[in-house]
Amino acid sequence: MKAYGKLALAAGTVAMGVTGVLSAAPATAAAPAKASTTATAACSNPLHVYESINYRGAWQKLCRTDRDLGDNKWHNSRKSLDNSISSIKNVDRCTWNVYAWGGYIGNYKTFRPGKKDPDLRNNNVGNDTITSAKKSC
């Protein structure tokens, strides 16, 4: 009977160890702050946005519609995209509209597939004003 008791104890210990590992994994995994608007792995042809004119400075990829860019950050930075975009390249197969206000309102500029603008100061949306972006396919 002692052999069965030791076997049951060993099996229980292994089961607890596996359960402990399985339940501990989510606690150590970092959860994204929001659904990934800028996820690079799931986005092969995004809208490229740049902090400075002529496609310079910090950059980021936009993969899907976003009504408020305030919670998106520049690549390798803590600074928000909101009101800080100065040039854009559309390498997507879809059309993008970028808006000066959140919720897709205010002045806007349309970027059809392959279009780009190295200097947003010279158009109606303006430099450092973009707050939302809408993708249409």
Chimera marker file (.cmm) of the C-alpha trace (Angstrom):
<marker_set name="trace">
<marker id="1" x="0.000" y="0.000" z="0.000" r="1" g="1" b="0" radius="0.5"/>
<marker id="2" x="2.878" y="2.356" z="0.641" r="1" g="1" b="0" radius="0.5"/>
<marker id="3" x="3.995" y="2.083" z="-3.002" r="1" g="1" b="0" radius="0.5"/>
<marker id="4" x="0.555" y="3.250" z="-4.176" r="1" g="1" b="0" radius="0.5"/>
<marker id="5" x="0.638" y="6.138" z="-1.706" r="1" g="1" b="0" radius="0.5"/>
<marker id="6" x="4.038" y="7.295" z="-2.962" r="1" g="1" b="0" radius="0.5"/>
<marker id="7" x="2.892" y="6.965" z="-6.572" r="1" g="1" b="0" radius="0.5"/>
<marker id="8" x="-0.247" y="9.004" z="-5.854" r="1" g="1" b="0" radius="0.5"/>
<marker id="9" x="1.795" y="11.629" z="-4.013" r="1" g="1" b="0" radius="0.5"/>
<marker id="10" x="4.274" y="11.862" z="-6.924" r="1" g="1" b="0" radius="0.5"/>
<marker id="11" x="1.462" y="12.123" z="-9.479" r="1" g="1" b="0" radius="0.5"/>
<marker id="12" x="-0.238" y="14.815" z="-7.395" r="1" g="1" b="0" radius="0.5"/>
<marker id="13" x="3.006" y="16.775" z="-7.067" r="1" g="1" b="0" radius="0.5"/>
<marker id="14" x="3.604" y="16.633" z="-10.827" r="1" g="1" b="0" radius="0.5"/>
<marker id="15" x="0.010" y="17.690" z="-11.510" r="1" g="1" b="0" radius="0.5"/>
<marker id="16" x="0.345" y="20.628" z="-9.115" r="1" g="1" b="0" radius="0.5"/>
<marker id="17" x="3.640" y="21.623" z="-10.700" r="1" g="1" b="0" radius="0.5"/>
<marker id="18" x="2.107" y="21.585" z="-14.177" r="1" g="1" b="0" radius="0.5"/>
<marker id="19" x="-0.934" y="23.489" z="-12.961" r="1" g="1" b="0" radius="0.5"/>
<marker id="20" x="1.301" y="25.997" z="-11.218" r="1" g="1" b="0" radius="0.5"/>
<marker id="21" x="3.326" y="26.548" z="-14.382" r="1" g="1" b="0" radius="0.5"/>
<marker id="22" x="0.240" y="26.870" z="-16.546" r="1" g="1" b="0" radius="0.5"/>
<marker id="23" x="-1.437" y="29.298" z="-14.205" r="1" g="1" b="0" radius="0.5"/>
<marker id="24" x="1.738" y="31.341" z="-13.710" r="1" g="1" b="0" radius="0.5"/>
<marker id="25" x="2.368" y="31.924" z="-17.432" r="1" g="1" b="0" radius="0.5"/>
<marker id="26" x="-0.273" y="34.630" z="-17.990" r="1" g="1" b="0" radius="0.5"/>
<marker id="27" x="0.983" y="36.578" z="-14.986" r="1" g="1" b="0" radius="0.5"/>
<marker id="28" x="4.469" y="36.848" z="-16.490" r="1" g="1" b="0" radius="0.5"/>
<marker id="29" x="3.365" y="37.533" z="-20.075" r="1" g="1" b="0" radius="0.5"/>
<marker id="30" x="3.067" y="41.227" z="-20.919" r="1" g="1" b="0" radius="0.5"/>
<marker id="31" x="-0.377" y="42.140" z="-22.186" r="1" g="1" b="0" radius="0.5"/>
<marker id="32" x="-0.622" y="44.876" z="-24.832" r="1" g="1" b="0" radius="0.5"/>
<marker id="33" x="-2.153" y="48.143" z="-23.674" r="1" g="1" b="0" radius="0.5"/>
<marker id="34" x="-4.706" y="48.026" z="-26.497" r="1" g="1" b="0" radius="0.5"/>
<marker id="35" x="-5.525" y="46.092" z="-29.615" r="1" g="1" b="0" radius="0.5"/>
<marker id="36" x="-2.466" y="46.583" z="-31.716" r="1" g="1" b="0" radius="0.5"/>
<marker id="37" x="-2.989" y="49.422" z="-34.167" r="1" g="1" b="0" radius="0.5"/>
<marker id="38" x="0.737" y="49.456" z="-34.753" r="1" g="1" b="0" radius="0.5"/>
<marker id="39" x="1.498" y="45.709" z="-34.557" r="1" g="1" b="0" radius="0.5"/>
<marker id="40" x="4.260" y="45.013" z="-37.038" r="1" g="1" b="0" radius="0.5"/>
<marker id="41" x="3.920" y="41.220" z="-37.226" r="1" g="1" b="0" radius="0.5"/>
<marker id="42" x="0.289" y="41.294" z="-38.384" r="1" g="1" b="0" radius="0.5"/>
<marker id="43" x="0.692" y="44.256" z="-40.723" r="1" g="1" b="0" radius="0.5"/>
<marker id="44" x="2.561" y="43.737" z="-43.966" r="1" g="1" b="0" radius="0.5"/>
<marker id="45" x="1.543" y="46.915" z="-45.854" r="1" g="1" b="0" radius="0.5"/>
<marker id="46" x="0.843" y="49.745" z="-43.404" r="1" g="1" b="0" radius="0.5"/>
<marker id="47" x="0.653" y="53.502" z="-43.491" r="1" g="1" b="0" radius="0.5"/>
<marker id="48" x="4.106" y="54.792" z="-42.503" r="1" g="1" b="0" radius="0.5"/>
<marker id="49" x="4.091" y="57.996" z="-40.452" r="1" g="1" b="0" radius="0.5"/>
<marker id="50" x="7.135" y="60.078" z="-39.497" r="1" g="1" b="0" radius="0.5"/>
<marker id="51" x="7.775" y="62.659" z="-36.818" r="1" g="1" b="0" radius="0.5"/>
<marker id="52" x="9.764" y="64.987" z="-39.099" r="1" g="1" b="0" radius="0.5"/>
<marker id="53" x="9.445" y="66.194" z="-42.670" r="1" g="1" b="0" radius="0.5"/>
<marker id="54" x="11.114" y="64.242" z="-45.489" r="1" g="1" b="0" radius="0.5"/>
<marker id="55" x="10.451" y="60.895" z="-43.746" r="1" g="1" b="0" radius="0.5"/>
<marker id="56" x="12.957" y="61.540" z="-40.965" r="1" g="1" b="0" radius="0.5"/>
<marker id="57" x="12.992" y="61.214" z="-37.218" r="1" g="1" b="0" radius="0.5"/>
<marker id="58" x="10.851" y="58.783" z="-35.266" r="1" g="1" b="0" radius="0.5"/>
<marker id="59" x="8.511" y="56.562" z="-37.268" r="1" g="1" b="0" radius="0.5"/>
<marker id="60" x="5.611" y="54.180" z="-36.812" r="1" g="1" b="0" radius="0.5"/>
<marker id="61" x="3.397" y="51.868" z="-38.854" r="1" g="1" b="0" radius="0.5"/>
<marker id="62" x="-0.377" y="52.203" z="-38.686" r="1" g="1" b="0" radius="0.5"/>
<marker id="63" x="-2.101" y="48.931" z="-39.508" r="1" g="1" b="0" radius="0.5"/>
<marker id="64" x="-5.777" y="49.708" z="-39.012" r="1" g="1" b="0" radius="0.5"/>
<marker id="65" x="-8.270" y="52.472" z="-38.409" r="1" g="1" b="0" radius="0.5"/>
<marker id="66" x="-7.760" y="54.398" z="-35.174" r="1" g="1" b="0" radius="0.5"/>
<marker id="67" x="-10.079" y="57.142" z="-33.920" r="1" g="1" b="0" radius="0.5"/>
<marker id="68" x="-7.542" y="58.446" z="-31.378" r="1" g="1" b="0" radius="0.5"/>
<marker id="69" x="-3.792" y="58.253" z="-32.030" r="1" g="1" b="0" radius="0.5"/>
<marker id="70" x="-3.049" y="59.640" z="-28.566" r="1" g="1" b="0" radius="0.5"/>
<marker id="71" x="-2.353" y="56.189" z="-27.122" r="1" g="1" b="0" radius="0.5"/>
<marker id="72" x="0.024" y="55.167" z="-29.927" r="1" g="1" b="0" radius="0.5"/>
<marker id="73" x="3.733" y="55.780" z="-29.456" r="1" g="1" b="0" radius="0.5"/>
<marker id="74" x="6.569" y="56.404" z="-31.869" r="1" g="1" b="0" radius="0.5"/>
<marker id="75" x="8.746" y="53.344" z="-32.532" r="1" g="1" b="0" radius="0.5"/>
<marker id="76" x="11.234" y="52.926" z="-29.648" r="1" g="1" b="0" radius="0.5"/>
<marker id="77" x="9.830" y="55.983" z="-27.871" r="1" g="1" b="0" radius="0.5"/>
<marker id="78" x="7.334" y="56.994" z="-25.192" r="1" g="1" b="0" radius="0.5"/>
<marker id="79" x="6.175" y="60.034" z="-27.146" r="1" g="1" b="0" radius="0.5"/>
<marker id="80" x="2.639" y="59.973" z="-28.563" r="1" g="1" b="0" radius="0.5"/>
<marker id="81" x="1.866" y="60.099" z="-32.303" r="1" g="1" b="0" radius="0.5"/>
<marker id="82" x="-0.980" y="62.499" z="-31.572" r="1" g="1" b="0" radius="0.5"/>
<marker id="83" x="-0.350" y="65.922" z="-33.119" r="1" g="1" b="0" radius="0.5"/>
<marker id="84" x="3.236" y="65.073" z="-34.073" r="1" g="1" b="0" radius="0.5"/>
<marker id="85" x="3.114" y="63.552" z="-37.593" r="1" g="1" b="0" radius="0.5"/>
<marker id="86" x="4.982" y="65.552" z="-40.263" r="1" g="1" b="0" radius="0.5"/>
<marker id="87" x="5.300" y="63.190" z="-43.263" r="1" g="1" b="0" radius="0.5"/>
<marker id="88" x="3.489" y="60.071" z="-44.510" r="1" g="1" b="0" radius="0.5"/>
<marker id="89" x="3.961" y="57.191" z="-46.977" r="1" g="1" b="0" radius="0.5"/>
<marker id="90" x="1.109" y="54.860" z="-47.868" r="1" g="1" b="0" radius="0.5"/>
<marker id="91" x="2.588" y="51.455" z="-48.706" r="1" g="1" b="0" radius="0.5"/>
<marker id="92" x="-0.804" y="49.816" z="-48.090" r="1" g="1" b="0" radius="0.5"/>
<marker id="93" x="-3.108" y="48.464" z="-50.803" r="1" g="1" b="0" radius="0.5"/>
<marker id="94" x="-5.927" y="50.434" z="-49.186" r="1" g="1" b="0" radius="0.5"/>
<marker id="95" x="-6.771" y="54.136" z="-49.003" r="1" g="1" b="0" radius="0.5"/>
<marker id="96" x="-6.123" y="56.059" z="-45.778" r="1" g="1" b="0" radius="0.5"/>
<marker id="97" x="-7.641" y="59.332" z="-44.598" r="1" g="1" b="0" radius="0.5"/>
<marker id="98" x="-5.810" y="61.168" z="-41.829" r="1" g="1" b="0" radius="0.5"/>
<marker id="99" x="-7.731" y="63.736" z="-39.776" r="1" g="1" b="0" radius="0.5"/>
<marker id="100" x="-6.780" y="66.756" z="-37.704" r="1" g="1" b="0" radius="0.5"/>
<marker id="101" x="-9.272" y="65.802" z="-34.968" r="1" g="1" b="0" radius="0.5"/>
<marker id="102" x="-10.127" y="62.607" z="-33.161" r="1" g="1" b="0" radius="0.5"/>
<marker id="103" x="-13.091" y="60.570" z="-34.323" r="1" g="1" b="0" radius="0.5"/>
<marker id="104" x="-12.370" y="61.214" z="-38.032" r="1" g="1" b="0" radius="0.5"/>
<marker id="105" x="-13.484" y="64.844" z="-38.099" r="1" g="1" b="0" radius="0.5"/>
<marker id="106" x="-11.878" y="68.119" z="-39.124" r="1" g="1" b="0" radius="0.5"/>
<marker id="107" x="-9.469" y="68.789" z="-41.958" r="1" g="1" b="0" radius="0.5"/>
<marker id="108" x="-8.190" y="65.630" z="-43.605" r="1" g="1" b="0" radius="0.5"/>
<marker id="109" x="-5.949" y="64.350" z="-46.343" r="1" g="1" b="0" radius="0.5"/>
<marker id="110" x="-6.471" y="61.211" z="-48.431" r="1" g="1" b="0" radius="0.5"/>
<marker id="111" x="-3.586" y="58.872" z="-49.183" r="1" g="1" b="0" radius="0.5"/>
<marker id="112" x="-4.386" y="56.401" z="-51.940" r="1" g="1" b="0" radius="0.5"/>
<marker id="113" x="-2.167" y="53.303" z="-52.366" r="1" g="1" b="0" radius="0.5"/>
<marker id="114" x="1.425" y="54.302" z="-53.131" r="1" g="1" b="0" radius="0.5"/>
<marker id="115" x="0.915" y="58.005" z="-52.348" r="1" g="1" b="0" radius="0.5"/>
<marker id="116" x="3.158" y="59.950" z="-49.995" r="1" g="1" b="0" radius="0.5"/>
<marker id="117" x="3.732" y="63.442" z="-48.666" r="1" g="1" b="0" radius="0.5"/>
<marker id="118" x="7.179" y="64.450" z="-47.394" r="1" g="1" b="0" radius="0.5"/>
<marker id="119" x="5.917" y="67.695" z="-45.825" r="1" g="1" b="0" radius="0.5"/>
<marker id="120" x="2.424" y="68.039" z="-44.335" r="1" g="1" b="0" radius="0.5"/>
<marker id="121" x="2.921" y="71.780" z="-43.779" r="1" g="1" b="0" radius="0.5"/>
<marker id="122" x="1.806" y="72.469" z="-47.357" r="1" g="1" b="0" radius="0.5"/>
<marker id="123" x="-1.712" y="70.970" z="-47.287" r="1" g="1" b="0" radius="0.5"/>
<marker id="124" x="-5.089" y="71.284" z="-45.561" r="1" g="1" b="0" radius="0.5"/>
<marker id="125" x="-4.455" y="68.705" z="-42.793" r="1" g="1" b="0" radius="0.5"/>
<marker id="126" x="-1.301" y="70.510" z="-41.679" r="1" g="1" b="0" radius="0.5"/>
<marker id="127" x="1.875" y="69.589" z="-39.856" r="1" g="1" b="0" radius="0.5"/>
<marker id="128" x="1.721" y="68.115" z="-36.338" r="1" g="1" b="0" radius="0.5"/>
<marker id="129" x="-2.103" y="68.078" z="-36.325" r="1" g="1" b="0" radius="0.5"/>
<marker id="130" x="-3.143" y="64.476" z="-37.129" r="1" g="1" b="0" radius="0.5"/>
<marker id="131" x="-5.206" y="62.861" z="-34.380" r="1" g="1" b="0" radius="0.5"/>
<marker id="132" x="-7.077" y="60.026" z="-36.149" r="1" g="1" b="0" radius="0.5"/>
<marker id="133" x="-6.630" y="57.777" z="-39.194" r="1" g="1" b="0" radius="0.5"/>
<marker id="134" x="-9.194" y="55.764" z="-41.153" r="1" g="1" b="0" radius="0.5"/>
<marker id="135" x="-8.392" y="52.869" z="-43.472" r="1" g="1" b="0" radius="0.5"/>
<marker id="136" x="-10.766" y="52.008" z="-46.371" r="1" g="1" b="0" radius="0.5"/>
<marker id="137" x="-10.337" y="48.924" z="-48.537" r="1" g="1" b="0" radius="0.5"/>
<link id1="1" id2="2" r="1" g="1" b="0" radius="0.2"/>
<link id1="2" id2="3" r="1" g="1" b="0" radius="0.2"/>
<link id1="3" id2="4" r="1" g="1" b="0" radius="0.2"/>
<link id1="4" id2="5" r="1" g="1" b="0" radius="0.2"/>
<link id1="5" id2="6" r="1" g="1" b="0" radius="0.2"/>
<link id1="6" id2="7" r="1" g="1" b="0" radius="0.2"/>
<link id1="7" id2="8" r="1" g="1" b="0" radius="0.2"/>
<link id1="8" id2="9" r="1" g="1" b="0" radius="0.2"/>
<link id1="9" id2="10" r="1" g="1" b="0" radius="0.2"/>
<link id1="10" id2="11" r="1" g="1" b="0" radius="0.2"/>
<link id1="11" id2="12" r="1" g="1" b="0" radius="0.2"/>
<link id1="12" id2="13" r="1" g="1" b="0" radius="0.2"/>
<link id1="13" id2="14" r="1" g="1" b="0" radius="0.2"/>
<link id1="14" id2="15" r="1" g="1" b="0" radius="0.2"/>
<link id1="15" id2="16" r="1" g="1" b="0" radius="0.2"/>
<link id1="16" id2="17" r="1" g="1" b="0" radius="0.2"/>
<link id1="17" id2="18" r="1" g="1" b="0" radius="0.2"/>
<link id1="18" id2="19" r="1" g="1" b="0" radius="0.2"/>
<link id1="19" id2="20" r="1" g="1" b="0" radius="0.2"/>
<link id1="20" id2="21" r="1" g="1" b="0" radius="0.2"/>
<link id1="21" id2="22" r="1" g="1" b="0" radius="0.2"/>
<link id1="22" id2="23" r="1" g="1" b="0" radius="0.2"/>
<link id1="23" id2="24" r="1" g="1" b="0" radius="0.2"/>
<link id1="24" id2="25" r="1" g="1" b="0" radius="0.2"/>
<link id1="25" id2="26" r="1" g="1" b="0" radius="0.2"/>
<link id1="26" id2="27" r="1" g="1" b="0" radius="0.2"/>
<link id1="27" id2="28" r="1" g="1" b="0" radius="0.2"/>
<link id1="28" id2="29" r="1" g="1" b="0" radius="0.2"/>
<link id1="29" id2="30" r="1" g="1" b="0" radius="0.2"/>
<link id1="30" id2="31" r="1" g="1" b="0" radius="0.2"/>
<link id1="31" id2="32" r="1" g="1" b="0" radius="0.2"/>
<link id1="32" id2="33" r="1" g="1" b="0" radius="0.2"/>
<link id1="33" id2="34" r="1" g="1" b="0" radius="0.2"/>
<link id1="34" id2="35" r="1" g="1" b="0" radius="0.2"/>
<link id1="35" id2="36" r="1" g="1" b="0" radius="0.2"/>
<link id1="36" id2="37" r="1" g="1" b="0" radius="0.2"/>
<link id1="37" id2="38" r="1" g="1" b="0" radius="0.2"/>
<link id1="38" id2="39" r="1" g="1" b="0" radius="0.2"/>
<link id1="39" id2="40" r="1" g="1" b="0" radius="0.2"/>
<link id1="40" id2="41" r="1" g="1" b="0" radius="0.2"/>
<link id1="41" id2="42" r="1" g="1" b="0" radius="0.2"/>
<link id1="42" id2="43" r="1" g="1" b="0" radius="0.2"/>
<link id1="43" id2="44" r="1" g="1" b="0" radius="0.2"/>
<link id1="44" id2="45" r="1" g="1" b="0" radius="0.2"/>
<link id1="45" id2="46" r="1" g="1" b="0" radius="0.2"/>
<link id1="46" id2="47" r="1" g="1" b="0" radius="0.2"/>
<link id1="47" id2="48" r="1" g="1" b="0" radius="0.2"/>
<link id1="48" id2="49" r="1" g="1" b="0" radius="0.2"/>
<link id1="49" id2="50" r="1" g="1" b="0" radius="0.2"/>
<link id1="50" id2="51" r="1" g="1" b="0" radius="0.2"/>
<link id1="51" id2="52" r="1" g="1" b="0" radius="0.2"/>
<link id1="52" id2="53" r="1" g="1" b="0" radius="0.2"/>
<link id1="53" id2="54" r="1" g="1" b="0" radius="0.2"/>
<link id1="54" id2="55" r="1" g="1" b="0" radius="0.2"/>
<link id1="55" id2="56" r="1" g="1" b="0" radius="0.2"/>
<link id1="56" id2="57" r="1" g="1" b="0" radius="0.2"/>
<link id1="57" id2="58" r="1" g="1" b="0" radius="0.2"/>
<link id1="58" id2="59" r="1" g="1" b="0" radius="0.2"/>
<link id1="59" id2="60" r="1" g="1" b="0" radius="0.2"/>
<link id1="60" id2="61" r="1" g="1" b="0" radius="0.2"/>
<link id1="61" id2="62" r="1" g="1" b="0" radius="0.2"/>
<link id1="62" id2="63" r="1" g="1" b="0" radius="0.2"/>
<link id1="63" id2="64" r="1" g="1" b="0" radius="0.2"/>
<link id1="64" id2="65" r="1" g="1" b="0" radius="0.2"/>
<link id1="65" id2="66" r="1" g="1" b="0" radius="0.2"/>
<link id1="66" id2="67" r="1" g="1" b="0" radius="0.2"/>
<link id1="67" id2="68" r="1" g="1" b="0" radius="0.2"/>
<link id1="68" id2="69" r="1" g="1" b="0" radius="0.2"/>
<link id1="69" id2="70" r="1" g="1" b="0" radius="0.2"/>
<link id1="70" id2="71" r="1" g="1" b="0" radius="0.2"/>
<link id1="71" id2="72" r="1" g="1" b="0" radius="0.2"/>
<link id1="72" id2="73" r="1" g="1" b="0" radius="0.2"/>
<link id1="73" id2="74" r="1" g="1" b="0" radius="0.2"/>
<link id1="74" id2="75" r="1" g="1" b="0" radius="0.2"/>
<link id1="75" id2="76" r="1" g="1" b="0" radius="0.2"/>
<link id1="76" id2="77" r="1" g="1" b="0" radius="0.2"/>
<link id1="77" id2="78" r="1" g="1" b="0" radius="0.2"/>
<link id1="78" id2="79" r="1" g="1" b="0" radius="0.2"/>
<link id1="79" id2="80" r="1" g="1" b="0" radius="0.2"/>
<link id1="80" id2="81" r="1" g="1" b="0" radius="0.2"/>
<link id1="81" id2="82" r="1" g="1" b="0" radius="0.2"/>
<link id1="82" id2="83" r="1" g="1" b="0" radius="0.2"/>
<link id1="83" id2="84" r="1" g="1" b="0" radius="0.2"/>
<link id1="84" id2="85" r="1" g="1" b="0" radius="0.2"/>
<link id1="85" id2="86" r="1" g="1" b="0" radius="0.2"/>
<link id1="86" id2="87" r="1" g="1" b="0" radius="0.2"/>
<link id1="87" id2="88" r="1" g="1" b="0" radius="0.2"/>
<link id1="88" id2="89" r="1" g="1" b="0" radius="0.2"/>
<link id1="89" id2="90" r="1" g="1" b="0" radius="0.2"/>
<link id1="90" id2="91" r="1" g="1" b="0" radius="0.2"/>
<link id1="91" id2="92" r="1" g="1" b="0" radius="0.2"/>
<link id1="92" id2="93" r="1" g="1" b="0" radius="0.2"/>
<link id1="93" id2="94" r="1" g="1" b="0" radius="0.2"/>
<link id1="94" id2="95" r="1" g="1" b="0" radius="0.2"/>
<link id1="95" id2="96" r="1" g="1" b="0" radius="0.2"/>
<link id1="96" id2="97" r="1" g="1" b="0" radius="0.2"/>
<link id1="97" id2="98" r="1" g="1" b="0" radius="0.2"/>
<link id1="98" id2="99" r="1" g="1" b="0" radius="0.2"/>
<link id1="99" id2="100" r="1" g="1" b="0" radius="0.2"/>
<link id1="100" id2="101" r="1" g="1" b="0" radius="0.2"/>
<link id1="101" id2="102" r="1" g="1" b="0" radius="0.2"/>
<link id1="102" id2="103" r="1" g="1" b="0" radius="0.2"/>
<link id1="103" id2="104" r="1" g="1" b="0" radius="0.2"/>
<link id1="104" id2="105" r="1" g="1" b="0" radius="0.2"/>
<link id1="105" id2="106" r="1" g="1" b="0" radius="0.2"/>
<link id1="106" id2="107" r="1" g="1" b="0" radius="0.2"/>
<link id1="107" id2="108" r="1" g="1" b="0" radius="0.2"/>
<link id1="108" id2="109" r="1" g="1" b="0" radius="0.2"/>
<link id1="109" id2="110" r="1" g="1" b="0" radius="0.2"/>
<link id1="110" id2="111" r="1" g="1" b="0" radius="0.2"/>
<link id1="111" id2="112" r="1" g="1" b="0" radius="0.2"/>
<link id1="112" id2="113" r="1" g="1" b="0" radius="0.2"/>
<link id1="113" id2="114" r="1" g="1" b="0" radius="0.2"/>
<link id1="114" id2="115" r="1" g="1" b="0" radius="0.2"/>
<link id1="115" id2="116" r="1" g="1" b="0" radius="0.2"/>
<link id1="116" id2="117" r="1" g="1" b="0" radius="0.2"/>
<link id1="117" id2="118" r="1" g="1" b="0" radius="0.2"/>
<link id1="118" id2="119" r="1" g="1" b="0" radius="0.2"/>
<link id1="119" id2="120" r="1" g="1" b="0" radius="0.2"/>
<link id1="120" id2="121" r="1" g="1" b="0" radius="0.2"/>
<link id1="121" id2="122" r="1" g="1" b="0" radius="0.2"/>
<link id1="122" id2="123" r="1" g="1" b="0" radius="0.2"/>
<link id1="123" id2="124" r="1" g="1" b="0" radius="0.2"/>
<link id1="124" id2="125" r="1" g="1" b="0" radius="0.2"/>
<link id1="125" id2="126" r="1" g="1" b="0" radius="0.2"/>
<link id1="126" id2="127" r="1" g="1" b="0" radius="0.2"/>
<link id1="127" id2="128" r="1" g="1" b="0" radius="0.2"/>
<link id1="128" id2="129" r="1" g="1" b="0" radius="0.2"/>
<link id1="129" id2="130" r="1" g="1" b="0" radius="0.2"/>
<link id1="130" id2="131" r="1" g="1" b="0" radius="0.2"/>
<link id1="131" id2="132" r="1" g="1" b="0" radius="0.2"/>
<link id1="132" id2="133" r="1" g="1" b="0" radius="0.2"/>
<link id1="133" id2="134" r="1" g="1" b="0" radius="0.2"/>
<link id1="134" id2="135" r="1" g="1" b="0" radius="0.2"/>
<link id1="135" id2="136" r="1" g="1" b="0" radius="0.2"/>
<link id1="136" id2="137" r="1" g="1" b="0" radius="0.2"/>
</marker_set>
